[in-house]
Amino acid sequence: MQTRSACEEFELNKIPLTRRDLGVLEGYHSPQLDVPVRLNTNESPFPLPDTFTQEFQSEIKNFDLNRYPNRSANELCTSIADKELLRGSEVFVANGSNEVIQSICLAFGGNDRSALIFEPTYAMHSQIAKITGTRVIEGSRNAEFQVDENAALDAIKKDRPEIVFLCSPNNPTGNIETPELIDGILTELNSTGGLLVIDEAYKEFSENASELIVSDESNVAFIRTFSKVWSLAGIRLGYLLAPEWCINMIKTVSLPYHLDSVKQRVGILALKHEDEMRRKVDEIKKERKKVFDALVSLPLKVWPSEANFLLFKPELIDAYKLWEELLEEGILIRDCSSWEGLGGCLRVTIGSKSENDTFLNAVRKILK
Ligand SMILES: Cc1ncc(COP(=O)(O)O)c(C=O)c1O
């Protein structure tokens, strides 16, 4: 059956039209399929420690759910700040780091404003920028996915973007951004007045991530999430580390009581289990090496990664066909083959030891 366009629908039924520029998300979301091995959204394969669950269960009984939550999530911000050696006023928490990205774009982007984004990168940076009416300026990366520094500095001088997004380690390519690049961009932005936002969703998986920290004198902010290393993708909790002036501006666009009390408590309790989290990160890093070594021995191009996923490109078989055949084996990975700059590429999340073994055995069987 032929579907009607929004315009035709309006003419026929007089229903309101969405904004014309909102058609941009098509094809982005990963399918949510009920298969035995899900390695498509970079989640942690590990559940939270039992001690966390016990503490949470005993605390939930005392919740006053008839009351609104603490509006600025003070205790959670202080717990995060203590871990990061910052002040609570340098932390903003939200419903997943996607909401952090949205808040940044609402506060600093919008009509007549722009964001510089280096594709291929986390697709929601440009998606959310566009939804908030922020013009996207596309920077470029070379064949090994490194940002072209000179082109980036020229774009900042010429277009004076209000926001520059970097992602380190970068999703979906796995590489980190170099300190030289970050320094160069920051120096330029500190004179044009733009904000450098470094999305560090996967920072803990990297040994070489930037050591740059929040400073009142520097226009730089860092995005983090509980969805990956903290095993809490289901709770939707992310945060921003930034100078107090930046956090205060972001707070002006967030909805009152936007973060519920259960989520605030979950974050506070999770942070008490940092040692456990670090042990699991080490396990993932070992598994990442195992999966990398196994994939490079096959007819595939595999990129080194400092995150909990690997990007690879089949050399003898069509990427979509390999994706489909893996799905038939009950294994879901991410098909990036139609994304800009990623022709023929697939991305696999590093899962548990047995999930990784199942994935590798299936790839070997299909490529044989
Ligand atoms: C680089 C990057 N930033 C942010 C997010 C979103 O994370 P959250 O679950 O905190 O919204 C993701 C999710 O995959 C990501 O890859």
Ligand as a Chemical Component Dictionary entry (heavy atoms), coordinates in Angstrom:
data_LIG
# 
_chem_comp.id                   LIG 
_chem_comp.type                 NON-POLYMER 
_chem_comp.pdbx_formal_charge   0 
_chem_comp.three_letter_code    LIG 
# 
loop_
_chem_comp_atom.comp_id 
_chem_comp_atom.atom_id 
_chem_comp_atom.alt_atom_id 
_chem_comp_atom.type_symbol 
_chem_comp_atom.charge 
_chem_comp_atom.model_Cartn_x 
_chem_comp_atom.model_Cartn_y 
_chem_comp_atom.model_Cartn_z 
_chem_comp_atom.pdbx_ordinal 
LIG C1 C1 C 0 29.395 8.374 21.901 1  
LIG C2 C2 C 0 28.079 8.180 22.559 2  
LIG N1 N1 N 0 27.562 9.180 23.263 3  
LIG C3 C3 C 0 26.385 9.049 23.866 4  
LIG C4 C4 C 0 25.656 7.891 23.787 5  
LIG C5 C5 C 0 24.294 7.822 24.417 6  
LIG O1 O1 O 0 24.378 7.295 25.663 7  
LIG P1 P1 P 0 23.176 7.366 26.693 8  
LIG O2 O2 O 0 22.712 5.978 26.830 9  
LIG O3 O3 O 0 23.841 7.907 27.938 10 
LIG O4 O4 O 0 22.131 8.304 26.164 11 
LIG C6 C6 C 0 26.141 6.817 23.063 12 
LIG C7 C7 C 0 25.363 5.570 22.949 13 
LIG O5 O5 O 0 25.660 4.650 22.268 14 
LIG C8 C8 C 0 27.390 6.966 22.420 15 
LIG O6 O6 O 0 27.898 5.991 21.672 16 
# 
loop_
_chem_comp_bond.comp_id 
_chem_comp_bond.atom_id_1 
_chem_comp_bond.atom_id_2 
_chem_comp_bond.value_order 
_chem_comp_bond.pdbx_ordinal 
LIG C1 C2 SING 1  
LIG C2 N1 SING 2  
LIG C2 C8 DOUB 3  
LIG N1 C3 DOUB 4  
LIG C3 C4 SING 5  
LIG C4 C5 SING 6  
LIG C4 C6 DOUB 7  
LIG C5 O1 SING 8  
LIG O1 P1 SING 9  
LIG P1 O2 DOUB 10 
LIG P1 O3 SING 11 
LIG P1 O4 SING 12 
LIG C6 C7 SING 13 
LIG C6 C8 SING 14 
LIG C7 O5 DOUB 15 
LIG C8 O6 SING 16 
# 
